[in-house]
Amino acid sequence: MTATMNRPTTAPTGARVAVDGATTTIRPRKPILASSGGPTKRPAAAAHLSDADVERLGQELDAVRDRIIASRGAKDAAYIRRVIRVQRTLEIAGRATLLLSRRKSAFVAGTAMLSVAKILENMEIGHNVLHGQWDWMRDPDIHSTTWEWDFVTPAAAWKHTHNDLHHTWTNVLGKDKDVGYSTLRMAEDQPWRPFNLLNPAINAVLAPFFEWGIAIYDLELEAVKEGEKSKEALKKDLKAVGRKVVRQVTKDYVATPVAALPFGSSKQALIGTFTANAIRNVWAHSVIFCGHFPDGVDTFTEEEIEGETRGDWYIRQMLGSANISGSKLMHLMTGNLSHQIEHHCFPDLPSNRYHEVAVEMREICQRYGLPYTTGPIHRQVGQAWAKVFRLALPPRPKALPKNAVNAPVPPRRAALPMVASVG
């Protein structure tokens, strides 16, 4: 979803429409953004803003986006091509060095190079290419419709759950399943279940096997259980995941170790490749958790997005994200998701431009009295893990004042009106 919200062909939630002569049930993807006004209730951090303030903020951020789009050019294209060259060189060198990994120095060097290559491919290249950040180059080799990344989950499945759903419903409880990935309890307002006592253990296993966790998550098993996704669609997705798993396992755990056989280092090459994947997974897990779960990041209710305008949508992205402070190398290795606030407001802008957008974004937040959450990675990771442990425990019951009468249970809120892309 982009901030400018191009109007797609649309239909009401749950409607049955004709596509290529067949009738099918479509799933909601995008909200209806109001052209004026505002939600009945804004998040607490933005409650001081009037509808006019929010409209002006939206116009300012639209102008920032339009200016960056108008200035994209050869320098940006050279940047992503250079990163791809470096990544591919590191991958080839890393795998070649692992062929000689009976020597400890070769094992360490090969594993390190392959780890960095995998991190660059996932974070700065794959994630951003799949967001369409480089589609404007019209290069068929660096395009969101053709790129298949070095991750177990297929690109198409990830683009749906990440681009279509997470970036649309950022941190909206009940709509953004990235809040806990349908497994972890990561918000106070999420109901506690005894299963949540396993929060720390589940997260500890998830980190080194993050790509496998995301592959399962992208199958949307919860949506199948709730009847929002058909079993036929699940079977199709399972086949796609199966093909991708075969491809990844063959490349990492068959081809590289087999190539190392003549050098007597097949076992070491296998261990080195597994280690590189684990390092990449832990790093990606840490960066993602830093972006949405440290202290200061908000979650939202459906009430807070009813009547949401484009300016309100921007505010939700700003309040529901957190940045990581650090060096240029840090920004590169995080795929510039260290600028998570800027990325969520402008997911399709080239990642190398986020650093300049961040200067304006911080100033705009200060001027409108909005928080701008940022901090070093060790602090953000620590806060995210502290939340994992804290929310594993049942919430403490709130003490009622003396002689208080239990208030009646409010009626369940109606589903938010939404529209969906067809095709």
N, C-alpha and C positions, 0 to 999 in steps of 0.2 A: 504494500500500500504506500503510495506516495502522498506527500502533504497536499498536493494540488487536487487529488481525488478526481481523476478523469472519470466521467460517467460511463459505466459499462452497460451492456444490455442487462436488464434487471428483471427480477420477479420476486414476489413475496416469499417469506420464509416458509419452507416446506411445500412450496407450490410444485405442481407437476407440469412440466413443460415439454414441448416437442423439440428434440435435437436430432438432426439428420433423419427425420421421419419417425423416430422412436420417442415414446413417452418415458421420462425418467424423473426421479425426485432429485432435486438439487439441494446442496447443503449451503447454508449461509456463509458468506465470506466477509462482506464489507458492511459497515453500518451506514445509515443515512445520516449525513452531517447536516445540521440545520444551517440555513443561510444567515440567520440572525438570532438574537436572544441568547439563551444559555440553558444549562441544565437546571432542574429544580433545586439541586444541591451540588455545590462545587466542593472539591476536596478542601480540607481544612487549610492547607498551605496556600490555597488560592481563593479562599472565601472573601478576602478583602478586595478582590478585583470586581469591577462592574462589568456589565456586558460590553460597554464601549471600550474599556481597558483591554478586555480579551480580544475584541475585534482588532484593535490597533496592534496588539502583540502578534496576532496571526498575520496581519499585513506586513509587519516588519520581518517576520521569519520567511514569509513567501518571497519578499524582496531579496533576502540573503540567498535563498535557494536559486532564484532566477538569475542572480548575478554570477553565482558559481557555474551554473549551467551554461551561461553565455560565454564564460571565459575558458571552458574546457578546450584543450588543444593538444598540440604536438608534445609539449612538455609532460602532460599527464599520460599520454599514450606511451611515451618513452619510459616513464616510470614503471608502469605495470609490465611492460615487456622486459625491462631490466630485472625486475623481481622474479619473473618467470624463468629467465636465463639462469640467474643465481640459484634458484630452487632446483632446477633440473640438473645443474652442474653438481650441486651438493648431493643430490640423490644418486646420481651415477657414481660419483666419487665414493660416497658412503657404501654403496653396495659392492663396488669393486674392492674397496679396502677390507670389507668383511670376508672376501674370498680368502684373505690371508690372516684371518682372525685367530689362528692358533697362537699367534704372537699377541700378548696382552696389549701392547701399544696399538696394534692394528685393530683389535677388538674395540678398544675405547674410542679411537679416532673414527672408525667406521660407524659405530653406534651413534656417536655424537653428531656426525655429519648427516646421517639418515634421520635422526631425531629433529634436527633443525629444518631439514628439507620438508619433513612431514608437517611440522608446525607452520612453516611458511605457506605450504600448499593449502592447508585447511583454513588458516586464519586470514592471511593477507590476500591470498589468491582465490581459493575456492569459495569461501563464504561471500566475498565481495563480488566476484564474478556472477555468482548465482543470484545476487540481489539486483543484477542488471546494471551495476555501476559502470561497466565498460561497454555496454551495448551500443552506445553512441559512436564507437569506433568503427562499427560495421565489419569487424574482423570475425569471421566465422569460427576461428580457433579460440577466441576469447569472448565468448558470448553466453548469456544465461541459458539459452535454449540448446546449446551443444556441449557445455562443460560437464564432465563427470568427474567428481573429485575423489581423492584418496581417502575414502571413508566408507564404512560398511553400508550405511543407509544410502539408497539411491537418491540422486540429486532431485528428481521430480517429487518424491515423497517429502523430502526435507523442505523444499520450496513451498509446499502446501502448508505444512504445520508451522513453519517458521515465518515465511514471508506473508502468506495469506492470513493466518490465524494469530500468531504471536504478535506480529507487528501491528495488526489491526486492533486486537483486544488487549494490549499491553497491561498486564497486572490486574485485569478485571477478574475478580474471583468468580469462578464458575464458567468463564468463557476462555480465559488464557490458561491452557493446561500446562504451560511452561512453569507456572507457579507450583513447583513440586513435582512436575513431570508425572502427574497422576499417581505418584508413589509417596513422595515426601510431604510432610506438613511444613510449609514455609511461610505461613501467615497466621497471625493471631485469630483472624476471623474464620479460618478453616476449621471445621469441626474436628475435635480430637477423637481418635479411635485407639484402642489398645495396640493396634498394629504400629502406631506411630512411635512407640517405644524403640522400635528398630531403626528410627531415623539415622542415627550416627553410623550404625553398621551398614545399612543400605548405601549411604553416601560414601562410605569408605570403599565399598566394593565398586560403586558406580564410577568413581574417579579414574582408576586405571583401565576400566573397561567402558569408558564413556561412549565410544562409538557404537558399541553393541547395545547399550542402554537407549541411545537415541534411535537406533534402528527399530527396536521394539516399540518405543514411544511413537515413532512415525507411522506404525501400523494402525494406530488409533483404535486399540482393542476396546477401550471404554466406549467409543462412539458406536462400535458394532453392538456392544451389550445394550446400549440405550436405543438402538434402532435407527441411529442417525447415519450409519454407514452399512451398506448391504454386505452380506457374506460373499457375494460374487466379487465385490470390490476388494474385500479382504484377501480372497484367493489370488486375485490379480496382483495385489501388492506383495503377497508372500512369494509369488513366483519371481517378482522383480528383485526382492531382497535376496532370494536364493541365488539368482544369477550374479548379483553383486558380491555376495559372500564367496562364491566360487572364484570370481575374478580376483578378489583381494587375497584370499588364502593361497591361490595359485602363485600370485606375484610374490607375496612375502614369505610364505612358509613352505613353498615347493620349489619355485624357480631359483631363488637365491641360495637356499641350502644345497640344491642339486648342483648348481654351478660351482659351489665351494668343495664338492666331493673330491675332485682331482688334487686339491690342495690340502686335503685332510682336515678341513675346518668346517665341515657341514654343520656339526652340532653348535659350534660357536656362532656361525652365521645365523642359524635359527634363533638362538638366544638373543643375539644382537638385534635382529629384526623385531622380535617380540618386545624387547626392551624399548626400542625406538617407538613402537606403537603405544606402549604404556606411558612413556614420557610425554608423547604428544597428547594422549588422552587426559592425563593429569593436568597438563598445562591448559588445554581447552576447557576442561571442567572448571579450573580455577578462574579463568578469565570470564567465563559465562556467569559463574556465581558472583564474582565481583561486580558484574554489571547490573544485577537485579536484586541481590539479597543482603547487602550490607546495611548497617544502620543508616537511617535517613531516607530510605527508599520506600515509597508508598504503594499500597494496594488499593483497589477501588471496588465499589459496589456498582451494580447495574443502575441504581438510582442516580449515581454520580455521572453516568454517561448518557442518560436520557436527555435528549435535546442538545447534545454536544455539538458545538460548532467546530470549525477548523482550528480556531484559536484554542478552544478547550482541548481538542485532540493533541495539539502541540504541548499544552501544559501537562497533560497526562503522560506524554512521552518523557517530558523533562523530570516530572516528579517520580516516575516509575523506573528511572535509570540512574546509574552512578558511574562516574569516570574513575580512571586510575591515573595518578600522576606518575611522571617518570621521564626517562630520556627518549630520544628519537628511536634508539634500538628497542626500548620497551614498547613504544607505539607500533613499530614494525612487527614485532613478534606477537603482539596481541591482535594483529590484523586491523590495527587502529580502533579496535573495540575498547581500548583505553579511553576513547572518546565516545562512550556508549550513549551519552545524552545527545550528542550531535548525530550519531548514527541513527538513533531511533526517530529523531525529527526528520532526518533526510537520508533514509536508507539507500537511496539510489544515487547519491553523489559519490564521486571518486574518493576512496578512503584517504588518499594522500592530501586531500584538501580539508579534512576535518580539523587539522590543527589551526588553520586560519579561521574557520567557522567558530571554533571554540572560544576565541578571543571575543567575538561579538556575542556569542551565546551567554557567556559569563556576565558581560556588561548588561545585556537585556534582562537577565534574571535579577541582577542587582537593582536595576532601575524599576522593575515591576514588583520587587519585594518577594521574589521566589527563590527557594533554596537551590543551590547548585552543588550537588553532592560529589565530592572527589576525595582521593587520598591515596597513599602508597599501597602497593599491591599486598604487602604483608599485613597491613591493617585491614584492608577490605576482605582478604581471605579469612583472617581471624574472626572478623565480625560475622561473615557468612556462616562459618563453621559454628560459632557460638549460637547463632540462631538455629542451626540444625539441632544442636543439643537441647537448647531451651524449649523449642517447640515439640520436642519428643515427649515432653512431660505434659500431663493434663493441666489445663488452665485452672488457676485458683478460683474458687467460687467468689463472686462479688458479694460483699456483705450488704444486706438490705437494712435501711434505717428502721428503727423501732416502730412498731405498729404499721409498717408498710403493707400495703395490699398488693398482691401480685397483679401486675398489669395484664390485660388480655393479650393473647398472642396476635400480632398483626397479621392480616391476610398476606399470603404469598404474592410477591410482586409479579405482575404479568411479564411475559417475555418481551424483550426489547424489540421493536420493529426493525427488521433488517432486510437487506437485499443481497442478492448473490450474482456473481458472474456466471454466465451460461457458456458452456463449452470449455 
